[in-house]
Amino acid sequence: MTIHPIVGAWRLVKYEPQTPDASKRLPFGGCVSGSLIYAAEGFMSVAIMSGNRTNFTSDDRLAGTPDEYAQAMKTYVSYCGRYSADSDQVVHHIELSQFPNWSGTEEVRFYSIDGEWMHMHTPPFVLGGIEQIAHIVWQRAPDNGWKHRWAEHLVVV
């Protein structure tokens, strides 16, 4: 069985949406972080957030103020589900999403892989009332030996 080249864990390096006039928009600000995981079994998960998020005044996540909730929503996006991929396109079949409108929908990403780097871009989408295309760069996350450690604990029956 051949494992698809996108399978694995990826760390966000750059998230840069551009408008048709080539101006750049940074919805997460200049500092952004994220993680993208594709499992060989066909599951995926992604989380992207501003690197400059402000903590709530309370440690109780259900005790935020309306402004704190609004800011948290604007500076974070996450979803998971299944995926299907070919040589230059991956479709995320979203099951759960922080943005409720995406649950039960599909998101297309076009990609290319060059060694440990994956370059992605989206089809045109509207964010903040402005049409744009997001250009995203991911770097393959090192496995730090987890595959070997996991294999040591497998029991064959």
VOKOL-431277 format. One line per 5 residues: number of its first residue (from 1); for each residue x, y negated, z negated of N, C-alpha, C. Coordinates in steps of 0.05 Angstrom, whole numbers, plus 5000, padded with zeros to 4 digits. Each point is the difference from the previous one (the first is absolute). Layout:
N
NUM = X:Y:Z:X:Y:Z:X:Y:Z; ... $
//
This chain:
157
1 = 5017:5024:5000:4983:4976:5000:5018:4975:5000; 4995:4982:5018:5015:4975:5002:4986:4979:4984; 5015:4986:4983:4989:4978:4984:5001:4974:5016; 4978:4986:5001:4998:4975:5014:5020:4980:4989; 5013:4984:5016:5021:4982:4990:4990:4978:4981 $
6 = 4974:4995:4999:4991:4979:4980:4997:5011:4972; 5000:5027:4998:4995:5012:4973:5023:4992:4981; 4991:4991:4976:5019:4993:4979:4990:4974:4987; 5018:4990:4983:4994:4975:4985:5016:4978:5012; 4988:4976:5003:5012:4977:5012:4997:4976:4982 $
11 = 5020:4983:4999:5000:4975:4984:4997:4977:5019; 4984:4981:4993:4995:4976:5017:5025:4982:4999; 5008:4992:5024:5022:4981:5003:4990:4973:5009; 4980:5000:5018:4990:4974:5011:4971:5003:5009; 4984:4981:4993:4972:4998:5008:4996:4972:5011 $
16 = 4996:4998:5027:5000:4973:5012:4978:4999:5021; 4976:4990:4993:4980:4996:5020:5006:4976:5017; 4993:5002:5026:5004:4977:5019:4974:4994:5014; 4994:4975:5004:4977:4991:5015:5006:4999:5029; 4979:4998:5017:5005:4999:5029:5020:4978:5009 $
21 = 5002:4978:4985:5019:4979:5007:5027:5005:4988; 5005:5024:4990:5026:5010:4989:5007:4987:4973; 4981:4987:4987:5006:4990:4973:4998:5023:4981; 5016:5000:4980:5001:5022:4980:4982:4992:4976; 4986:5020:4990:4983:4996:4976:5010:5020:4979 $
26 = 5001:4992:4976:5010:5018:4979:4979:5002:4978; 4980:5017:5004:4978:5002:4980:5009:5009:4973; 5023:5014:4998:5010:5009:4974:5023:4982:4991; 5004:4978:5014:5022:4982:4993:5026:5010:5011; 5022:4987:4993:5026:5008:5011:5012:5025:4988 $
31 = 4990:5008:4977:5010:5023:4986:4978:5021:4999; 5005:5023:5013:4979:5021:5002:5013:5027:4995; 4985:5018:4988:5010:5028:4997:4977:5019:5006; 5008:5025:5006:4979:5019:5007:5012:5028:5003; 4981:5019:5002:5007:5028:5002:4980:5013:5020 $
36 = 5010:5017:5017:4983:5015:5019:5009:5029:4999; 4981:5018:4996:5006:5028:4998:4983:5016:5020; 5013:5016:5016:4987:5019:5018:5007:5028:4991; 4981:5016:4992:5005:5028:4992:4997:5018:5024; 5015:5021:5001:4999:5019:5022:4972:5012:5003 $
41 = 4985:5001:4979:4973:5012:5000:4979:4981:5012; 5008:4976:5009:4982:4982:5013:4988:4978:4983; 5010:4996:4976:4990:4979:4982:5019:4976:5001; 4990:4976:4995:5016:4976:4999:4991:4982:4978; 5018:4982:4992:4993:4980:4980:5018:4976:5005 $
46 = 4989:4976:4998:5016:4975:5003:4992:4980:4979; 5020:4985:4990:4995:4978:4982:5020:4978:5007; 4989:4976:5003:5017:4976:5006:4991:4978:4981; 5020:4986:4989:4993:4978:4981:5021:4978:5002; 4991:4977:4992:5018:4977:4997:5020:5007:4977 $
51 = 5025:4992:5004:5019:5005:4979:4999:4979:4978; 4982:4981:5003:4998:4978:4980:4972:4999:4988; 4989:5023:4994:4973:5001:4988:5001:4990:4971; 4979:4987:4992:4998:4989:4972:4985:5020:4983; 5010:5006:4977:4987:5018:4981:4974:4987:4990 $
56 = 4980:5017:4993:4977:4990:4986:5008:4991:4972; 4985:4982:4988:5006:4991:4973:4995:5022:4980; 4982:5019:5006:4994:5023:4983:5012:5025:5011; 5008:5019:4983:5009:5026:5009:4977:5019:5007; 4976:4991:4995:4976:5015:5007:4992:4993:5029 $
61 = 5003:5020:5019:4995:4993:5028:4971:4993:5006; 4982:5006:4981:4972:4993:5004:4993:4973:4987; 5020:4987:4989:4995:4975:4986:5012:4976:5015; 5005:5003:5026:5011:4978:5016:4980:4978:5004; 5010:4976:5006:4982:4978:5007:4993:5002:5030 $
66 = 4979:4987:5009:4993:5001:5028:5024:4991:5018; 5015:4979:4991:5023:4992:5016:5022:5021:5001; 5004:5014:4977:5020:5021:5000:4992:5023:5019; 4975:5008:4999:4990:5021:5019:5003:4991:5029; 4993:4975:5006:5002:4991:5027:5029:5000:5010 $
71 = 5018:4991:4983:5028:4999:5008:5011:5028:5003; 4992:5018:4982:5010:5028:5002:4990:5013:5026; 4976:4994:5008:4989:5011:5025:5015:4989:5025; 5007:4975:4999:5013:4987:5022:5030:5009:5003; 5012:5010:4979:5028:5006:5001:5007:5030:5000 $
76 = 4979:5016:5006:5005:5029:4999:4981:5014:5019; 5009:5020:5015:4983:5016:5016:5010:5029:4998; 4980:5018:4998:5007:5029:4997:4977:5017:5010; 5008:5022:5013:4980:5019:5009:5013:5027:5004; 4983:5021:5002:5010:5027:5004:4980:5016:5015 $
81 = 5008:5023:5010:4982:5018:5015:5017:5019:5016; 4989:5008:5023:5014:5018:5018:5012:4984:5023; 5017:5012:5015:5011:4986:5024:5003:5020:5023; 5000:4989:5024:5007:5016:5024:5020:4983:5015; 5020:5014:5012:5022:4985:5013:5008:5014:5026 $
86 = 5010:4983:5018:5013:5010:5024:5027:4987:5001; 5012:4998:5024:5028:4991:5002:5003:4970:4995; 4979:4984:5002:5004:4971:4996:4976:4986:4986; 4981:5016:4991:4976:4988:4987:4992:5019:4977; 4992:4987:4978:4989:5015:4977:4973:4987:4993 $
91 = 4980:5017:4994:4974:4991:4992:4996:5007:4971; 4995:4980:4984:4994:5004:4971:4969:5004:4998; 4991:5023:4991:4972:5006:4996:4995:4994:4970; 4991:4976:4994:4999:4989:4973:4977:5012:4985; 5006:5012:4977:4980:5011:4982:4995:4981:4976 $
96 = 5021:4990:4988:4998:4982:4977:5016:4974:5006; 4989:4977:4992:5014:4975:5006:4994:4980:4978; 5020:4984:4994:4997:4978:4981:4981:4979:5013; 5001:4997:5027:4981:4983:5015:4977:5018:5008; 4976:4997:4987:4978:5019:5004:4992:5003:5030 $
101 = 5002:4980:5016:4992:5001:5028:5015:5021:5016; 5024:5007:4991:5016:5019:5015:4994:5029:4994; 4987:5006:4977:4994:5028:4994:4982:5012:5021; 5008:5023:5010:4985:5013:5022:5006:4990:5028; 5021:4984:5003:5007:4989:5026:5027:5011:5009 $
106 = 5010:4992:5023:5026:5008:5010:5016:4975:5006; 5026:5001:4994:5019:4979:5006:5022:5012:5018; 5005:4987:5023:5020:5010:5018:5026:4984:4996; 5022:5015:5001:5027:4988:4999:5017:5011:5023; 5014:4983:5013:5019:5008:5021:5027:5000:4987 $
111 = 5017:5020:5006:5025:5002:4986:5022:5011:5018; 5025:4995:4992:5024:5013:5011:5019:5004:4977; 5015:5022:5002:5019:5007:4979:5028:5000:5012; 5018:4987:4985:5028:5000:5008:5017:5007:4975; 5007:5025:4998:5014:5009:4976:4983:4997:4975 $
116 = 5009:4985:4981:4985:4996:4975:4981:4977:5001; 4996:4988:5023:4983:4976:5003:4975:5007:5016; 4977:4991:4990:4975:5002:5016:4989:4972:5004; 4996:4993:5025:4988:4974:5007:4971:5005:5008; 4982:4985:4988:4972:5003:5005:4988:4973:5008 $
121 = 4979:5001:5016:4983:4976:5004:4971:5009:5002; 4983:4981:4993:4971:5005:5000:4988:4990:5026; 4976:5009:5007:4985:4987:5020:4992:4972:4989; 4990:4982:5016:4991:4974:4990:4978:5003:4979; 5002:4984:4979:4980:5001:4979:4997:4971:4990 $
126 = 4978:4995:4985:4994:4973:4990:5005:5000:4970; 5016:4981:4990:5006:4997:4972:4999:4970:4994; 4983:4992:4981:4998:4972:4994:4989:4984:5023; 4984:5013:5017:4988:4987:5023:5018:4996:5024; 5024:5012:4999:5020:4997:5021:5008:5027:5011 $
131 = 4998:5003:5027:5008:5025:5013:5031:5003:4999; 5009:5024:4994:5029:5004:4998:5007:5030:5005; 5025:5005:5003:5011:5027:5001:5022:5002:4979; 4999:5020:4984:5020:5004:4979:5023:5017:5011; 5024:4990:4995:5024:5015:5007:5012:5009:4973 $
136 = 5004:5026:4997:5008:5012:4975:5024:5017:5003; 5020:4997:4983:5024:5017:5001:5001:5016:4974; 5004:5026:5003:5003:5019:4977:5027:5013:5002; 5011:5007:4976:5025:5015:4999:4993:5026:4985; 5010:5022:5011:4995:5026:4987:5012:5000:4972 $
141 = 4984:5008:4981:5009:5000:4972:5017:5025:4996; 5022:4997:4985:5016:5024:4995:4985:5020:4982; 5004:5026:5005:4985:5019:4984:5013:5005:4972; 5024:4990:4996:5014:5003:4974:5000:5028:4989; 5000:5019:5018:5001:5028:4992:4974:5012:4991 $
146 = 4977:4986:5002:4975:5010:4990:4992:5026:5014; 5006:5003:5026:4992:5024:5014:5014:5024:4988; 5026:4997:4994:5015:5022:4988:4990:5006:4972; 4995:4980:4984:4990:5005:4972:4973:5013:5001; 4982:4991:5019:4974:5012:5002:5002:5029:5007 $
151 = 5017:5007:5020:5003:5027:5009:5009:5019:4978; 5016:4990:4981:5009:5016:4978:4977:5010:4982; 4978:4986:5000:4977:5006:4983:4978:5015:5014; 5004:5006:5025:4979:5015:5015:5001:5030:4991; 4977:5011:4997:4997:5028:4993:4986:5014:5023 $
156 = 5013:5020:5011:4988:5015:5022:4987:5024:4989; 4974:5004:5007:4985:5023:4990:4992:5017:5023 $
//
